[in-house]
Amino acid sequence: MWWYKTGCRSPHSVQHPLLLQLVQLQHSPAKIPSSLPLSASQLILSSRQSTSPFSFSTASNRKLFHTKRPAGTRQFALLNKRNTSLPTFTQPALTASTSIASTRHLNILPKMSVNLYAEDTPAPTRDAKGLHLISQSTPNGVKVQILLEELKAIYGTEWTTSIINIGTNEQKKDWFLRLNPNGRIPVIIDNTQSPPHPVMETSAELLYLIEREDKDNIFGFTDPLERSQMLQWLFFWHGSGAPYQGQVNHFFKFAPEQIEYPKTRFRNETLRVFGVLEIQLSGKYTGQPREYLAGKGVGKYSVADIGTWPWVKGWAFSGAITKEDMEAFPHLLQWIDRIATRPAVERGTGDNYNASKRPDLYVGEKK
Ligand SMILES: N[C@@H](CCC(=O)N[C@@H](CS)C(=O)NCC(=O)O)C(=O)O
């Protein structure tokens, strides 16, 4: 019998992929979705759940016991097939030799291909043959624009671009939601895949592009620890930087009324995460100042920087953060300037992505 040690009930603690699947099993043991990975579907779940399905452990205290459940712990019980004394279930349709990848392919992908493009999908997107980008030069759009320009400079990567105006809510229309249900830019579609493969969420897009194009790992790393560091900083900004700075822009610049609490809260959080980047770049705790966020020594320019820079360089946009505030982050300011001078960065932020300069790329409602 296996007991899964729990310690934390926060939403973050249920992120372990296997555990998320087990939560699904627990909620609906009679109906196991066919998309469940085989490993999870083969597990047999005890009906004697002792507590909320959301009481799983964080990575730090996660542990499987092959003994009796220790007293005083809130546990999620998994039984292996040898234990027949408790109610069990299995997923009959899947066998050990059935790969989930093939199941997914059969059940889901053909539907995606039928529905990916609609009649009102703008022609440049619907007819694209290779990589296609739908963007606008916002901080998130610029991330992907820059990486594509970098890849073009090194490898001759080709793609086509459509620019939309998010001010008209083009990204909330049905044709766009088929490509990115989140209704936000940017999105890329790889039409060389069959069916075409859309990618949403900027960090996932950056990773998709380097896996597809960056054969020499110029914007990524071969060393697993350096790659791990790159992912940490890429995720740090995606999860703990962009959302705060985005809210600063919203509450200071766009909100219909000025409300002090969120303005203070998000301004302070943004300055705090700038401070985190400053710690990394200054080498405050390592004794090694660095030029880039990830990599050995002074680091190497990578998608961690590309995913972070377009937001941080726009610190002045909201009017909430002053020059005096930024004086606390000298290494961060140097990093902003260092990256700004790259030719691909200049191109990725330049006129080629400006709808008024490139009306030929502009699709959808314009206003
Ligand atoms: N987490 C998403 C965020 C994308 C995002 O928020 N994009 C903004 C532009 S910077 C957008 O499309 N806003 C329009 C809207 O919210 O409808 C990502 O990283 O791709």
Ligand as a Chemical Component Dictionary entry (heavy atoms), coordinates in Angstrom:
data_LIG
# 
_chem_comp.id                   LIG 
_chem_comp.type                 NON-POLYMER 
_chem_comp.pdbx_formal_charge   0 
_chem_comp.three_letter_code    LIG 
# 
loop_
_chem_comp_atom.comp_id 
_chem_comp_atom.atom_id 
_chem_comp_atom.alt_atom_id 
_chem_comp_atom.type_symbol 
_chem_comp_atom.charge 
_chem_comp_atom.model_Cartn_x 
_chem_comp_atom.model_Cartn_y 
_chem_comp_atom.model_Cartn_z 
_chem_comp_atom.pdbx_ordinal 
LIG N1  N1  N 0 0.110  34.634 -20.496 1  
LIG C1  C1  C 0 -0.084 35.086 -21.842 2  
LIG C2  C2  C 0 -0.450 36.550 -21.820 3  
LIG C3  C3  C 0 -0.754 37.092 -23.193 4  
LIG C4  C4  C 0 -1.359 38.488 -23.068 5  
LIG O1  O1  O 0 -1.803 38.913 -22.007 6  
LIG N2  N2  N 0 -1.374 39.227 -24.179 7  
LIG C5  C5  C 0 -1.978 40.528 -24.154 8  
LIG C6  C6  C 0 -1.105 41.529 -24.906 9  
LIG S1  S1  S 0 0.407  41.828 -24.046 10 
LIG C7  C7  C 0 -3.331 40.484 -24.838 11 
LIG O2  O2  O 0 -3.522 39.770 -25.789 12 
LIG N3  N3  N 0 -4.279 41.287 -24.352 13 
LIG C8  C8  C 0 -5.578 41.354 -24.946 14 
LIG C9  C9  C 0 -6.671 40.878 -24.033 15 
LIG O3  O3  O 0 -6.437 40.731 -22.835 16 
LIG O4  O4  O 0 -7.767 40.658 -24.527 17 
LIG C10 C10 C 0 1.173  34.837 -22.652 18 
LIG O5  O5  O 0 2.271  34.851 -22.084 19 
LIG O6  O6  O 0 1.060  34.570 -23.873 20 
# 
loop_
_chem_comp_bond.comp_id 
_chem_comp_bond.atom_id_1 
_chem_comp_bond.atom_id_2 
_chem_comp_bond.value_order 
_chem_comp_bond.pdbx_ordinal 
LIG N1  C1  SING 1  
LIG C1  C2  SING 2  
LIG C1  C10 SING 3  
LIG C2  C3  SING 4  
LIG C3  C4  SING 5  
LIG C4  O1  DOUB 6  
LIG C4  N2  SING 7  
LIG N2  C5  SING 8  
LIG C5  C6  SING 9  
LIG C5  C7  SING 10 
LIG C6  S1  SING 11 
LIG C7  O2  DOUB 12 
LIG C7  N3  SING 13 
LIG N3  C8  SING 14 
LIG C8  C9  SING 15 
LIG C9  O3  DOUB 16 
LIG C9  O4  SING 17 
LIG C10 O5  DOUB 18 
LIG C10 O6  SING 19 
# 
